[in-house]
Amino acid sequence: MGFQMSEKDFGDLVRKLLEDYRIFAPVRKIGEGRFENTDVVRYDFVTDASQIELEKKSDYPFREFLTPLSETLFYFTENKVTEAGVGEKPVLIFLRSCDVHALKRIDDIYLRNGRDEDWFYRRRRDLVHLVLIGCTHSYANCFCASMGSARTDEYAFSIERREDGLYYSDVKDETFAPAFEALSAEKKEVVPSFVTENRTKVTPPDKIPMSVCKDPLWDEYDARCIACGRCNFVCPTCTCFTMQDIYYTDNGKVGERRRVGASCMVDGFTNVAGGGQYRRKHGERMRFKVLHKIGDFRAKFGYNMCVGCGRCDDVCPAYISYANIINKVAKAAEAAEKEEK
């Protein structure tokens, strides 16, 4: 079931949906960019359709609802523990195809990576319904087509604004059909727009020999990478965190436990008791991150963790291209296999 809507219809639709849902969508933050007088697009809860940014790719990912940078898990006293609330109202998250695929990766880490599911993640995940933002064109640094994440059919309904100024939606979940039918929108068959080719192309290796870990290609990043961790915090599939206990009293018996986002690229991530620190060199950290995204994760779940959104390339202050690194690894892996033969 598809609909063609005017801008007014889209506004009416969002107002109708807000009666039953919270809407978490990309929002253009005026003047809040990394440089003076620049904007940034990041996710936030919206109260009106005019706040939703459908044209520009978001600079930050959707996952801040599911895995907040700082989340209180529970409060504790000497003899009682109380879980922090997250709200009961369901959430509609507007996201592009690559991010839909990224959500599958996050689900694997939190729900299928061990004996038990992460209960704190599960309670948030159960609130979520996906709204696909159609991609009418590829963006700078995207390589989603190479990573197999350019298309998806995992969404409740889609939305995109096309060149004629109208909004088009494909409704897959009949739960949302009444909200569309209440509009003056025209019913018509709608196929969401998906990217078929990116200017940036990568060829992830099928197999990564152990010798690649010692390849000189990583030495370059000892000097180039400044270990700021921006690539991790804009990545839609990074899931690393640390735990912090915040005490309200001097005796340490009243407080809260927080889950806080962490980065494998920054100092302190690999610190251990006694003052030890693994992966001191920035190139070693880059190796760990890259091989986890296109090697270790695939070995466990059968597909690459990276979805090719290109945000890491967009945000890197040292202009390091993650796409280029993948191709370098592929070349090194190919050379290593030839040597073994």
C-alpha positions in Angstrom: 0.0 0.0 0.0 1.5 3.3 -1.1 0.7 7.0 -0.7 1.6 10.3 -2.4 1.4 13.2 0.0 1.7 17.0 0.0 3.9 18.7 2.6 0.7 19.5 4.5 -0.3 15.8 4.5 3.1 14.8 5.8 2.7 17.4 8.6 -0.7 16.0 9.5 0.6 12.5 9.4 3.4 13.3 11.9 0.9 15.0 14.2 -1.4 12.0 14.1 1.5 9.6 14.8 2.7 11.7 17.7 -0.5 10.9 19.5 0.6 7.3 20.0 4.4 7.3 19.3 7.5 9.3 20.1 9.4 10.1 16.9 13.2 10.0 16.9 14.5 11.4 13.6 17.5 13.3 12.1 17.3 17.0 12.9 19.4 19.8 11.5 20.9 21.7 14.4 21.6 25.2 13.2 25.0 26.6 14.1 26.0 23.5 16.1 28.5 22.0 13.7 32.1 21.3 14.2 33.2 24.6 12.7 31.9 28.2 13.2 28.6 28.9 11.4 28.1 25.3 10.3 25.2 23.0 11.0 25.1 19.4 12.1 22.4 16.7 11.6 21.9 14.5 14.6 19.1 12.5 16.0 16.6 13.9 18.4 12.9 13.6 19.4 10.7 15.8 17.3 7.3 17.5 17.8 6.6 18.6 14.2 7.3 17.3 10.7 9.2 20.5 9.9 12.0 19.4 12.2 12.7 16.1 10.4 15.7 16.3 8.0 15.1 14.0 5.1 17.5 15.4 2.5 21.0 15.4 4.2 22.6 12.3 5.6 22.8 12.5 9.4 26.3 13.2 10.8 25.6 11.0 13.8 23.7 7.7 13.9 20.3 6.7 15.1 21.6 4.4 17.9 21.6 7.1 20.7 18.1 6.0 21.7 19.1 2.3 21.9 22.6 2.8 23.2 22.8 6.3 24.8 26.3 7.7 25.3 25.4 7.7 29.0 22.5 5.6 30.4 21.5 5.0 34.0 20.7 1.3 34.3 19.6 1.2 37.9 19.6 3.1 41.2 20.8 1.4 44.4 20.7 1.8 48.2 22.0 -0.5 50.9 19.1 -3.0 50.4 17.3 -2.1 47.2 17.9 -1.9 43.5 15.5 0.0 41.2 15.8 -0.1 37.4 15.7 3.3 35.7 12.7 3.9 33.5 12.8 4.4 29.7 9.2 5.3 29.1 6.4 3.0 27.8 5.4 5.0 24.7 6.7 3.3 21.5 9.2 5.0 19.3 9.4 5.5 15.5 12.9 5.9 14.3 13.5 7.4 10.9 16.6 5.9 9.3 18.2 5.0 6.0 18.8 1.5 4.6 22.4 1.3 5.8 21.2 2.1 9.4 18.5 -0.5 9.2 21.3 -3.0 8.5 23.3 -1.4 11.3 20.5 -2.1 13.7 20.7 -5.8 12.8 24.4 -5.7 13.8 23.6 -4.0 17.1 20.9 -6.6 17.8 23.4 -9.4 17.2 25.8 -7.9 19.8 23.3 -7.2 22.5 20.8 -10.0 22.0 22.7 -12.9 20.3 26.3 -12.6 21.4 26.2 -14.7 24.5 24.1 -17.0 26.7 21.6 -14.3 27.7 20.1 -11.2 26.1 21.0 -7.8 27.4 17.8 -6.9 29.3 18.5 -3.2 29.3 18.9 -3.1 25.6 15.9 -5.4 25.0 13.5 -3.2 26.8 14.4 -0.3 24.5 14.5 -2.4 21.4 10.9 -3.7 22.0 9.7 -0.1 21.8 11.1 0.6 18.3 9.4 0.7 14.9 11.4 1.5 11.9 10.6 4.2 9.3 12.8 4.0 6.2 14.1 7.2 4.7 14.5 6.6 0.9 17.9 7.4 -0.6 17.3 9.1 -4.0 21.1 9.5 -4.5 24.4 8.4 -2.9 26.2 10.7 -0.5 29.8 11.6 -0.2 32.0 8.8 1.2 29.1 6.2 1.2 30.0 2.7 0.1 26.8 0.9 1.2 26.4 -0.9 -2.2 29.8 -2.6 -1.7 28.8 -3.7 1.8 25.4 -5.0 0.8 23.4 -2.6 2.9 22.0 -0.3 0.2 18.6 -2.1 0.2 16.2 -3.3 2.9 12.6 -4.4 3.3 12.7 -4.2 7.1 10.5 -1.2 7.9 7.0 -0.3 9.0 6.7 2.4 6.3 9.0 4.5 4.1 9.1 8.2 3.5 11.0 10.3 1.0 10.6 13.7 -0.6 11.2 13.6 -4.3 12.1 16.3 -6.9 8.4 17.2 -7.4 8.2 18.4 -3.8 5.8 15.6 -2.8 6.3 12.9 -0.2 6.0 9.2 -1.1 5.4 6.4 1.3 5.2 2.6 1.1 3.3 1.2 4.0 4.2 -2.4 4.9 2.8 -2.5 8.5 -1.0 -2.4 8.3 -1.0 -0.9 11.9 -0.1 2.4 10.4 -2.5 2.3 7.4 -5.3 4.2 9.2 -3.1 7.2 9.9 -2.4 7.4 6.2 -5.9 6.8 5.1 -7.2 9.6 7.2 -5.2 12.1 5.1 -6.2 13.6 1.7 -3.2 11.6 0.3 -3.5 9.8 -3.0 -3.1 6.1 -3.0 -0.6 4.7 -5.5 2.0 2.1 -5.7 5.3 3.3 -4.2 8.7 1.7 -4.4 11.2 3.3 -2.0 14.4 4.7 -3.6 17.6 2.8 -3.0 21.1 3.5 -4.1 22.5 1.0 -6.6 26.0 2.4 -6.9 28.4 4.6 -5.0 31.3 6.6 -6.2 33.4 5.1 -3.4 33.8 1.3 -3.9 35.4 -1.3 -1.6 36.1 -5.0 -1.9 36.1 -6.6 1.6 38.4 -9.7 1.7 36.6 -13.0 2.1 39.5 -14.3 4.3 42.1 -12.3 6.3 45.3 -14.3 7.0 46.9 -13.7 10.4 50.0 -12.2 8.7 47.9 -9.2 7.8 48.0 -8.2 11.5 51.7 -7.6 11.2 51.5 -5.9 7.8 53.3 -2.6 7.5 50.1 -1.0 6.3 49.1 -0.2 9.9 52.3 1.8 10.6 50.9 4.7 8.6 48.3 5.3 11.2 50.7 5.6 14.1 51.4 9.1 12.7 48.2 10.0 10.9 45.6 8.9 13.5 45.3 11.3 16.5 43.2 8.8 18.5 40.2 11.2 19.0 37.6 8.4 18.7 35.3 10.4 16.4 35.0 7.4 14.0 33.7 5.2 16.8 31.1 7.7 18.0 29.6 8.3 14.6 29.6 4.7 13.6 26.2 3.1 13.7 27.6 -0.3 14.6 30.0 0.4 17.4 28.8 -1.0 20.7 31.7 -0.8 23.1 30.9 0.6 26.6 32.2 0.9 30.1 30.4 0.9 33.5 30.5 3.6 36.0 29.1 3.7 39.6 28.1 7.1 40.8 27.8 7.4 44.5 25.6 9.9 46.2 27.0 9.4 49.7 30.5 9.0 51.1 29.9 5.5 52.3 29.3 4.3 48.7 26.0 2.6 49.5 23.6 4.9 47.6 23.9 5.8 44.0 23.4 4.7 40.4 25.1 2.5 37.8 25.6 4.0 34.3 26.6 2.4 31.0 28.8 4.9 29.2 29.9 4.7 25.6 33.6 3.9 25.0 36.0 4.0 22.1 38.6 1.4 21.1 40.6 4.3 19.5 41.2 6.5 22.6 43.7 6.3 25.4 42.6 4.2 28.4 40.4 1.7 26.5 42.8 -1.1 27.0 44.1 -0.1 30.4 44.4 -3.0 32.9 45.2 -3.3 36.6 48.8 -2.6 37.5 49.2 0.1 34.9 49.3 -2.1 31.8 48.0 -0.8 28.5 47.5 -2.8 25.3 47.5 -1.4 21.8 49.4 1.8 22.7 50.2 2.6 19.1 47.4 4.2 17.1 48.1 1.9 14.2 47.4 -1.1 16.5 44.1 0.5 17.5 43.2 1.0 13.9 44.0 -2.6 13.1 41.8 -3.8 16.0 38.9 -1.7 14.8 39.1 -2.5 11.1 39.7 -6.2 11.5 36.8 -6.5 14.0 34.5 -4.8 11.5 35.4 -6.9 8.5 36.8 -10.0 10.1 36.0 -11.1 13.6 32.4 -10.1 13.5 31.9 -11.9 10.2 33.6 -15.0 11.6 30.9 -15.1 14.3 27.8 -13.9 12.5 28.4 -14.6 8.9 28.5 -11.0 7.5 30.5 -7.8 7.9 29.8 -5.5 10.7 30.6 -2.3 8.7 27.6 -1.1 6.6 29.4 1.5 4.5 27.6 4.6 5.7 30.8 6.6 5.4 30.3 8.7 8.5 33.8 7.8 9.8 35.3 9.2 6.6 33.1 12.3 6.9 34.2 13.1 10.5 37.9 12.2 10.6 40.0 15.3 11.3 43.0 13.6 9.8 41.1 12.7 6.5 41.7 9.0 7.0 39.5 7.0 4.7 38.1 3.8 6.2 37.1 2.7 2.7 40.7 2.9 1.6 41.8 0.9 4.6 39.4 -1.9 3.7 40.9 -2.0 0.1 44.4 -2.0 1.6 43.6 -4.9 3.8 42.1 -6.8 0.8 45.3 -6.2 -1.2 47.4 -7.4 1.7 45.3 -10.4 2.3 45.5 -11.3 -1.4 49.3 -11.0 -1.3 49.5 -13.1 1.8 47.5 -15.9 0.3 49.7 -15.9 -2.8 52.8 -16.2 -0.6 51.2 -19.1 1.3 50.7 -21.0 -2.0 
